[in-house]
Amino acid sequence: MIAVVLSSHGHFSQAILKSCEMICGSRDNVAAVTFDVGESADTLVDKYRAVLKMLDLRDGVIFMTDLFAGSPYNAACRLSLETGNAAIVAGLNMPMLLEILSSPSLTLEEAKQVAQRAGKEGVRAFEPISAEDRDKEEL
């Protein structure tokens, strides 16, 4: 199974992991890294390195960050150049993470594609339907 590292500004990465665990249970080879107020990019890279030492990286690691080009994303880019077998996906959300955690046999490339697809497809808006349309659906 690939390693999964979540990272965000503040404690979002820890909270979203806990929320996903409520739905699909705890998973191995997953970690959350926070980027706290007052920390430097170098501190964040050090946090990533510490977490990576605790994970099984044989199948690679996917970094899932909150924002494209934010500090957690940029630090993941730096680490991916060092570690090699890594993918980075920005825009972390629950559908994306649930799909990855529920699919332990994915390759790194598959995980990157699945995360992007699930992340996009999981964003929906409520669209009320008329009683007439609802009746048609029931037929």
Kinemage of the C-alpha trace (Angstrom):
@kinemage 1
@onewidth
@group {chain A} dominant
@subgroup {mainchain}
@vectorlist {calphas} color= white
{ca met a 1} P 0.000 0.000 0.000
{ca ile a 2} L 1.235 3.473 -0.803
{ca ala a 3} L 1.889 5.855 2.063
{ca val a 4} L -0.506 8.789 2.423
{ca val a 5} L 0.616 12.093 3.934
{ca leu a 6} L -2.001 14.781 4.498
{ca ser a 7} L -0.866 18.343 5.075
{ca ser a 8} L -2.577 21.656 5.616
{ca his a 9} L -2.459 25.119 7.026
{ca gly a 10} L -3.523 24.682 10.655
{ca his a 11} L -5.054 21.446 11.883
{ca phe a 12} L -7.338 20.694 8.930
{ca ser a 13} L -5.229 17.670 7.900
{ca gln a 14} L -5.589 16.041 11.323
{ca ala a 15} L -9.303 16.808 11.506
{ca ile a 16} L -10.136 15.463 8.043
{ca leu a 17} L -8.241 12.253 8.810
{ca lys a 18} L -10.243 11.791 12.021
{ca ser a 19} L -13.477 12.489 10.129
{ca cys a 20} L -12.636 9.883 7.485
{ca glu a 21} L -11.767 7.373 10.207
{ca met a 22} L -15.327 7.791 11.545
{ca ile a 23} L -16.588 6.506 8.195
{ca cys a 24} L -14.028 3.912 7.091
{ca gly a 25} L -12.032 3.117 10.234
{ca ser a 26} L -8.377 3.660 10.991
{ca arg a 27} L -5.821 2.888 8.289
{ca asp a 28} L -2.122 2.071 8.430
{ca asn a 29} L 0.546 3.988 6.541
{ca val a 30} L -1.291 7.326 6.801
{ca ala a 31} L -0.128 10.468 8.591
{ca ala a 32} L -1.236 14.070 8.983
{ca val a 33} L 1.154 17.023 9.141
{ca thr a 34} L 0.162 20.507 10.272
{ca phe a 35} L 1.667 23.838 9.255
{ca asp a 36} L 1.146 26.114 12.212
{ca val a 37} L 1.296 29.886 12.598
{ca gly a 38} L 4.870 31.075 12.980
{ca glu a 39} L 6.466 27.982 11.454
{ca ser a 40} L 8.834 28.237 8.523
{ca ala a 41} L 8.844 26.217 5.331
{ca asp a 42} L 11.994 24.488 6.595
{ca thr a 43} L 10.148 23.421 9.753
{ca leu a 44} L 7.415 21.941 7.589
{ca val a 45} L 9.966 20.016 5.517
{ca asp a 46} L 11.456 18.670 8.764
{ca lys a 47} L 7.983 17.548 9.882
{ca tyr a 48} L 7.519 15.742 6.573
{ca arg a 49} L 10.886 14.013 6.935
{ca ala a 50} L 10.023 12.841 10.452
{ca val a 51} L 6.681 11.425 9.298
{ca leu a 52} L 8.192 9.730 6.254
{ca lys a 53} L 10.610 7.833 8.524
{ca met a 54} L 7.599 6.213 10.215
{ca leu a 55} L 5.839 5.138 7.015
{ca asp a 56} L 6.385 2.269 4.593
{ca leu a 57} L 7.504 4.003 1.393
{ca arg a 58} L 8.181 0.915 -0.735
{ca asp a 59} L 5.137 1.571 -2.943
{ca gly a 60} L 5.602 5.335 -2.902
{ca val a 61} L 3.923 8.202 -1.098
{ca ile a 62} L 1.096 10.505 -2.080
{ca phe a 63} L 1.065 13.940 -0.473
{ca met a 64} L -2.441 15.388 -0.267
{ca thr a 65} L -2.413 19.089 0.569
{ca asp a 66} L -5.045 21.721 1.170
{ca leu a 67} L -4.000 24.351 -1.393
{ca phe a 68} L -2.118 24.325 -4.670
{ca ala a 69} L 1.130 26.320 -4.324
{ca gly a 70} L 0.622 26.849 -0.573
{ca ser a 71} L 3.438 26.139 1.872
{ca pro a 72} L 2.385 22.499 2.520
{ca tyr a 73} L 2.229 21.883 -1.243
{ca asn a 74} L 5.569 23.569 -1.905
{ca ala a 75} L 7.267 21.642 0.903
{ca ala a 76} L 5.841 18.398 -0.494
{ca cys a 77} L 7.326 19.313 -3.878
{ca arg a 78} L 10.738 19.735 -2.251
{ca leu a 79} L 10.450 16.357 -0.528
{ca ser a 80} L 9.207 14.588 -3.645
{ca leu a 81} L 12.381 15.610 -5.435
{ca glu a 82} L 14.382 13.989 -2.621
{ca thr a 83} L 12.327 10.819 -2.190
{ca gly a 84} L 11.564 10.156 -5.821
{ca asn a 85} L 8.589 7.794 -5.783
{ca ala a 86} L 6.004 10.459 -4.835
{ca ala a 87} L 2.863 12.162 -6.096
{ca ile a 88} L 1.277 15.396 -4.899
{ca val a 89} L -2.388 16.348 -5.116
{ca ala a 90} L -3.786 19.669 -3.883
{ca gly a 91} L -7.367 20.450 -2.896
{ca leu a 92} L -7.734 17.849 -0.145
{ca asn a 93} L -11.357 16.998 0.627
{ca met a 94} L -13.331 14.149 2.225
{ca pro a 95} L -14.447 12.373 -0.977
{ca met a 96} L -10.867 12.335 -2.241
{ca leu a 97} L -9.444 10.982 0.998
{ca leu a 98} L -12.185 8.398 1.511
{ca glu a 99} L -11.604 7.025 -1.978
{ca ile a 100} L -7.853 6.716 -1.393
{ca leu a 101} L -8.217 5.146 2.058
{ca ser a 102} L -10.786 2.672 0.703
{ca ser a 103} L -8.528 1.553 -2.155
{ca pro a 104} L -5.324 0.158 -0.617
{ca ser a 105} L -4.201 -1.673 -3.765
{ca leu a 106} L -3.839 1.445 -5.941
{ca thr a 107} L -0.504 2.227 -7.517
{ca leu a 108} L 0.901 5.694 -6.968
{ca glu a 109} L -0.181 6.863 -10.423
{ca glu a 110} L -3.659 5.363 -9.971
{ca ala a 111} L -3.983 7.041 -6.571
{ca lys a 112} L -3.115 10.407 -8.073
{ca gln a 113} L -5.770 9.996 -10.778
{ca val a 114} L -8.401 8.643 -8.367
{ca ala a 115} L -7.784 11.477 -5.897
{ca gln a 116} L -8.227 14.117 -8.577
{ca arg a 117} L -11.395 12.527 -9.944
{ca ala a 118} L -12.996 11.882 -6.543
{ca gly a 119} L -12.081 15.343 -5.323
{ca lys a 120} L -13.779 17.000 -8.282
{ca glu a 121} L -16.808 14.704 -8.401
{ca gly a 122} L -17.379 15.088 -4.673
{ca val a 123} L -18.113 18.794 -4.977
{ca arg a 124} L -21.826 19.136 -5.575
{ca ala a 125} L -24.558 21.714 -5.105
{ca phe a 126} L -28.128 21.096 -3.997
{ca glu a 127} L -30.556 21.371 -6.888
{ca pro a 128} L -34.214 21.181 -5.846
{ca ile a 129} L -36.520 19.336 -8.204
{ca ser a 130} L -40.180 20.018 -8.791
{ca ala a 131} L -42.881 17.649 -7.574
{ca glu a 132} L -43.610 16.814 -11.214
{ca asp a 133} L -39.986 15.810 -11.887
{ca arg a 134} L -39.876 13.832 -8.633
{ca asp a 135} L -42.988 11.903 -9.709
{ca lys a 136} L -41.356 11.105 -13.070
{ca glu a 137} L -38.258 9.748 -11.286
{ca glu a 138} L -40.391 7.415 -9.177
{ca leu a 139} L -41.798 5.752 -12.297
